[in-house]
Amino acid sequence: MAWGLLAGVAGVAGVVLLYRALAGGMMAVVAPVTAITAAVVPILAGLLTARSPGTLALCGAGLAVLAIALVSLGEGGVSGAVSPRVVGTALGAGALFGVFFALLGQAGEDAGMWPVAAVRLSSIAFGLALAARTGVSLRLDRRVLGWAAAAGLLDSAANALYLAAAARGHLSIIAAITSLYPASTVLLALVVDRERLRPVQVAGLGFAAGALVLASI
């Protein structure tokens, strides 16, 4: 429960920093920086807290980090100098997401799904505290409420699946595979929105497939 409570706070804080970084309009910088950092932090935590998962698996984790960087590069480049503050905020968001993965991964298999309930409890409490301090309205339009509810359910389901995987596998490998979520976003954009993929994103999807193969050996 304690691991889940701490992870929930880290997750909400990471979301706040992520949106603050995105407000700078630097998606091409924020997305890869955040995603890579979110993967590297739990990989290092796993190596420090457990034995090495093996050379091939570690190569898969490294390939996953490269894949994350490539698939996160959306349309358009970065024009002009990038503010160090934006980069720092993106790094902070990624680090907090990585801490979230590392903390939740510390809960043992015997804990069941209670850590996920603790994540939701602390994230809601911390989010309400932030909203009260900043004076942000919590009212949602009815059309938005349904999407928000669906997103919340999917988020909890994803946390539950991650917890189940982390309890049975090496944290470094599980966290690297989990951090490949930008690849699913790119694939959905391709299928649903009929977006065109850049060559670098196609290469990233290939590296992601290779990372999964190496991690499973």
C-alpha positions as CSV (number, residue, x, y, z in Angstrom):
1,M,0.0,0.0,0.0
2,A,2.8,2.4,0.9
3,W,4.5,1.8,-2.5
4,G,1.2,2.5,-4.3
5,L,0.6,5.7,-2.3
6,L,4.0,7.1,-3.1
7,A,3.7,6.0,-6.8
8,G,0.4,7.8,-7.1
9,V,1.8,11.1,-5.9
10,A,4.8,10.8,-8.3
11,G,2.5,10.0,-11.2
12,V,0.2,13.0,-10.7
13,A,3.3,15.3,-10.3
14,G,4.7,13.9,-13.5
15,V,1.4,14.6,-15.4
16,V,1.4,18.2,-14.1
17,L,5.0,18.8,-15.3
18,L,4.3,17.1,-18.6
19,Y,1.4,19.4,-19.4
20,R,3.4,22.4,-18.2
21,A,6.2,21.4,-20.6
22,L,3.7,20.8,-23.5
23,A,2.3,24.3,-22.9
24,G,5.6,25.6,-24.3
25,G,4.6,24.2,-27.7
26,M,7.7,22.0,-28.0
27,M,6.0,18.6,-28.6
28,A,9.0,17.4,-30.7
29,V,11.3,18.0,-27.7
30,V,9.0,17.2,-24.8
31,A,7.7,13.8,-26.1
32,P,11.0,12.0,-26.6
33,V,12.8,13.6,-23.6
34,T,9.9,12.6,-21.3
35,A,9.5,9.1,-22.7
36,I,13.2,8.2,-22.7
37,T,13.7,9.5,-19.1
38,A,10.7,7.6,-18.0
39,A,12.3,4.4,-19.3
40,V,15.8,5.0,-18.1
41,V,14.9,5.7,-14.4
42,P,13.2,2.3,-13.7
43,I,15.8,0.4,-15.8
44,L,18.6,1.8,-13.5
45,A,16.5,1.1,-10.4
46,G,16.0,-2.5,-11.5
47,L,19.7,-3.0,-12.1
48,L,20.4,-1.6,-8.6
49,T,17.8,-3.6,-6.8
50,A,18.1,-7.0,-8.5
51,R,20.5,-9.2,-10.3
52,S,21.2,-8.5,-14.0
53,P,18.6,-10.0,-16.3
54,G,21.2,-11.1,-18.9
55,T,23.0,-9.6,-21.8
56,L,20.3,-10.2,-24.5
57,A,17.6,-8.8,-22.3
58,L,19.6,-5.7,-21.5
59,C,20.3,-5.2,-25.2
60,G,16.5,-5.4,-25.7
61,A,16.0,-2.7,-23.0
62,G,18.6,-0.5,-24.7
63,L,16.9,-1.0,-28.1
64,A,13.6,-0.2,-26.5
65,V,14.9,3.2,-25.3
66,L,16.1,3.9,-28.9
67,A,12.7,2.9,-30.3
68,I,11.0,5.2,-27.8
69,A,13.0,8.1,-29.0
70,L,12.3,7.4,-32.7
71,V,8.6,6.8,-32.5
72,S,8.1,9.9,-30.3
73,L,9.3,12.2,-33.0
74,G,6.1,13.5,-34.6
75,E,5.6,15.7,-37.6
76,G,7.6,18.8,-37.8
77,G,11.0,19.7,-36.4
78,V,12.1,22.1,-33.7
79,S,12.7,25.6,-35.0
80,G,14.9,28.0,-33.1
81,A,16.5,27.5,-29.7
82,V,14.8,25.3,-27.1
83,S,14.3,26.8,-23.7
84,P,16.4,25.1,-21.0
85,R,13.3,25.4,-18.8
86,V,11.2,23.4,-21.2
87,V,13.9,20.7,-21.4
88,G,14.2,20.7,-17.6
89,T,10.5,20.4,-17.1
90,A,10.3,17.5,-19.6
91,L,13.2,15.8,-17.8
92,G,11.4,16.3,-14.5
93,A,8.2,14.8,-15.9
94,G,10.0,11.8,-17.3
95,A,11.9,11.2,-14.0
96,L,8.7,11.3,-12.0
97,F,7.0,8.8,-14.4
98,G,10.1,6.6,-14.1
99,V,9.9,6.9,-10.3
100,F,6.2,5.9,-10.6
101,F,7.2,2.7,-12.5
102,A,10.1,2.0,-10.1
103,L,8.0,2.4,-6.9
104,L,5.0,0.4,-8.2
105,G,7.4,-2.3,-9.2
106,Q,8.6,-2.7,-5.7
107,A,5.3,-4.1,-4.5
108,G,5.5,-7.9,-4.2
109,E,3.3,-10.4,-5.9
110,D,1.6,-11.2,-2.6
111,A,0.3,-7.6,-2.5
112,G,-2.3,-8.4,-5.2
113,M,-4.0,-5.3,-6.7
114,W,-4.0,-3.3,-3.5
115,P,-1.1,-1.1,-4.7
116,V,-3.2,-0.1,-7.7
117,A,-6.0,1.0,-5.4
118,A,-3.5,3.0,-3.3
119,V,-2.2,4.7,-6.5
120,R,-5.7,5.8,-7.3
121,L,-6.4,7.0,-3.7
122,S,-3.2,9.1,-3.4
123,S,-3.4,10.5,-7.0
124,I,-7.0,11.7,-6.5
125,A,-6.2,13.2,-3.1
126,F,-3.0,14.9,-4.4
127,G,-4.9,16.1,-7.5
128,L,-7.7,17.6,-5.5
129,A,-5.1,19.4,-3.3
130,L,-3.4,20.9,-6.3
131,A,-6.7,21.9,-7.8
132,A,-7.8,23.6,-4.5
133,R,-4.5,25.4,-4.3
134,T,-4.5,26.7,-7.9
135,G,-8.3,27.4,-8.0
136,V,-8.8,25.2,-11.0
137,S,-12.5,24.3,-11.7
138,L,-13.2,20.6,-11.5
139,R,-16.4,20.8,-13.6
140,L,-16.4,18.8,-16.8
141,D,-18.7,19.0,-19.8
142,R,-20.9,15.9,-20.2
143,R,-19.2,15.1,-23.5
144,V,-15.8,15.2,-21.8
145,L,-16.9,13.3,-18.7
146,G,-17.4,10.1,-20.6
147,W,-14.0,10.2,-22.2
148,A,-12.4,11.1,-18.8
149,A,-14.1,8.1,-17.1
150,A,-12.9,5.8,-19.9
151,A,-9.4,7.1,-19.7
152,G,-9.4,6.6,-15.9
153,L,-10.5,3.0,-16.2
154,L,-7.9,2.3,-18.9
155,D,-5.2,3.9,-16.8
156,S,-6.1,1.7,-13.8
157,A,-6.2,-1.4,-16.0
158,A,-2.7,-0.5,-17.4
159,N,-1.4,0.0,-13.9
160,A,-2.8,-3.4,-12.8
161,L,-1.2,-5.2,-15.8
162,Y,2.1,-3.4,-15.1
163,L,2.0,-4.5,-11.5
164,A,1.3,-8.1,-12.4
165,A,4.2,-8.1,-14.9
166,A,6.6,-6.4,-12.6
167,A,5.9,-8.9,-9.9
168,R,6.9,-11.8,-12.2
169,G,9.7,-10.3,-14.3
170,H,12.8,-8.1,-14.0
171,L,11.9,-4.5,-13.4
172,S,14.5,-3.2,-15.9
173,I,13.0,-5.2,-18.7
174,I,9.3,-4.8,-17.8
175,A,9.7,-1.0,-17.4
176,A,11.5,-0.8,-20.8
177,I,8.7,-2.7,-22.5
178,T,6.0,-0.7,-20.7
179,S,7.6,2.6,-21.8
180,L,7.1,1.6,-25.4
181,Y,3.6,3.0,-25.1
182,P,4.4,5.8,-27.7
183,A,4.5,3.0,-30.3
184,S,0.9,2.1,-29.6
185,T,-0.1,5.8,-30.0
186,V,1.6,6.0,-33.3
187,L,-0.1,2.8,-34.6
188,L,-3.5,4.1,-33.4
189,A,-2.8,7.4,-35.2
190,L,-2.0,5.4,-38.4
191,V,-5.1,3.1,-38.2
192,V,-7.7,5.5,-36.8
193,D,-6.6,8.9,-37.9
194,R,-5.0,7.8,-41.2
195,E,-1.9,9.7,-40.3
196,R,1.3,9.3,-42.3
197,L,4.3,8.0,-40.5
198,R,7.7,9.5,-40.9
199,P,10.5,7.1,-41.9
200,V,12.2,7.6,-38.5
201,Q,8.9,6.5,-36.8
202,V,8.7,3.4,-39.0
203,A,12.3,2.6,-38.0
204,G,11.3,3.1,-34.3
205,L,8.5,0.6,-34.7
206,G,11.0,-1.9,-36.1
207,F,13.3,-1.4,-33.2
208,A,10.4,-1.8,-30.8
209,A,9.7,-5.2,-32.3
210,G,13.3,-6.2,-32.0
211,A,13.4,-5.0,-28.4
212,L,10.4,-7.3,-27.6
213,V,12.1,-10.3,-29.2
214,L,15.4,-9.7,-27.3
215,A,13.6,-9.1,-24.0
216,S,11.6,-12.4,-24.3
217,I,14.7,-14.6,-24.8
